[in-house]
């Protein structure tokens, strides 16, 4: 998926957790890394959508995928909808939840802005 996002959004810097040595690490480690790199997290992990643990405005952005089945085609379709419906600036600091038919964006501001 990271390679596909790179091809769709050439201006973005896209990292994959495994490529950065973060595969299998606790959520807190991944979250801390993303904040250090001012990165928007793209994840299937519902924990990152918990606003009590990761409040909007305390991060650079979280995109939570809620698509089923989690096939390449379904994920690409969901992300393509996001790319066509949302501006890049709408994602910074926001909590975005992408379902099969709906995209919800809870706006936020990145830390320190």
C-alpha positions, 0 to 999 in steps of 0.5 A: 500500500505504501508504494501505491500511495507514493505513486498516487501522491508523489509530493508526499513523503511516505514511510511504512512502519516496517521499513522504519523498524517499527513493525510490531512495536507498541502503538505509543512508539509508532505514535511518538515516531509519527509526531517526531517526523510530523507524519500523518498515520494511516492505519487499520488499528482502531486504537489510533481513532480513540480520541481519549488516548490520541486527542485531535490536536495532539497529533499531525493526523490519523487516517483510520481505515474501516474497510472490509474486506481489507483487500488491496482493491478495497483499500485503494478505492477508499483512499482514492475517494479520500484523495478526491474528496479532501484537501491535503490541509484538511488531513493535518491534525485531523482524525479521518475515518474512512468507511466503505461508503463514508468519510468522516473528518474531525478537524484538528490542528497539528501540535504547536500551530 
